[in-house]
Each structure stands twice: as structure tokens, then as C-alpha cells.
Amino acid sequence: MTPSSQRAIAFDAAIGEARNQLASRKPLAAMSLLQRAHVLGQRDFCSHLSVHLLMLRAAWALRDGRELRGQLLRLVLTPIGHMSGRLPIGNIGTSDVSAFEPMALSHDLATLLDDRKP
């Protein structure tokens, strides 16, 4: 993802607002933004990993044991997914969905993920 691409700009905006929500002690609002960031950053290892680390932080703030375990598992699976090339497009990255299940994209996310556009 090039830093000036629309996808990168949207990813940075979602991550920035999620961090603000976490700082404001609004982890549920942060998680929603992190789901969007996950879809946008999933193809880039560092971005993908950083989203799961922030999701882990949000899960901790929510005191959600299931989500904590899910994020720990995803932190282990992220490098494997990148090495194997098996990343389910559109997956929102939270523990309430399978880590292996592709998901439908909203129109705006599909447009942002189309790397052929500037």
C-alpha cells in the first residue's frame, strides 16, 4: 500500500480515530473502526498486525475474554496467512467471525481495495 493511495489514507483515518476512541475509553466504537481498518490493511503485514494488536487492546478494555483469545489466535495466524497467501478478503478480523471466512465488501471498501485506481 503506497502511503498516498486512497486505501492508505482511509486506513490511517480509521486507525487514528480508533486510537482516539480507545484514549476516550470507548473501546466498542474503536472496535468498529478497527474492523474497517482490518479490511483495508489486511494485505499489508505490518498494517494487518497493528490492527490485531489494537483489537487486542480494545478487547482488554472491554473485558471480553472471547475476543481476547480470538485476537491472540489471530496474532499467531497473521504471519502464517501472509506466508501462505491465504488471507480472506473482506474479513473484519474479530472473533465473532471465522478467521478463514471471506466476507462481502461494501461498495466503498471494494473501491478502496481496487489497487488499479490511483
Number of C-alpha atoms within 10 A of each C-alpha: 16 10 10 9 14 18 23 19 16 17 24 17 14 21 24 16 15 27 20 15 18 19 11 11 14 16 23 16 16 26 26 16 22 29 22 21 29 28 24 28 25 26 19 12 14 12 20 22 20 18 27 25 16 20 29 23 18 27 23 14 15 16 11 13 11 12 19 21 14 22 25 15 14 22 18 11 16 20 15 13 18 15 11 9 10 12 19 18 19 21 22 25 27 23 17 10 13 14 20 14 14 14 14 11 15 9 9 8 17 15 14 20 21 11 13 7 10 10
